Amino acid sequence: MTMEAHRQGLFWDVQDGRIPPPAAAVTLGWELIAVDPERGTIEVAFQAGEQFLNPAGVVQGGFLAAMLDDTLGPALVATLPAGQFAPTLDLHVQFLRPARPGRLVGRGRVVQRGNEVCFLAGELVDPNGKTVAVATATARIKNIS
């Protein structure tokens, strides 16, 4: 994991324990595996619990979408200086196969970064390395007021 000692910003404040993690990330069981802000890439893990299951016994798609949003967004937010954030403007998810309860790994990347608008992409894989869902997103860099 590439993490310089003096990084600032919301992502790094959470990672260094200066502020608590977002409640949504806690609910999803978010865990940082690796981040490379210079390349705009991230790898995270989630713990899909039984409470995420739909009536068919697989992880409900909304939770998978939330996991992908919480993969792609941090790939960009880890690159931002203190005082900036990048809310998601849109998120497009394609569900490829059912996801079972347990550990799912998200891999996200910044595809193109502009001054304000950024394009992101990523995937969510199961413990067997099979892709369960993919996503693209658009985010807008904003100053925190």
Salt bridges, closest charged atoms under 4 A:
GLU4 OE2 - ARG7 NH2 3.58
ASP13 OD1 - ARG18 NH2 2.73
ASP16 OD2 - ARG18 NH1 3.00
GLU31 OE1 - ARG103 NH1 2.97
GLU38 OE2 - ARG7 NH2 2.55
GLU43 OE2 - ARG107 NE 3.34
ASP90 OD2 - HIS92 NE2 3.64
GLU116 OE1 - ARG140 NE 3.14
GLU123 OE1 - ARG109 NH1 3.40
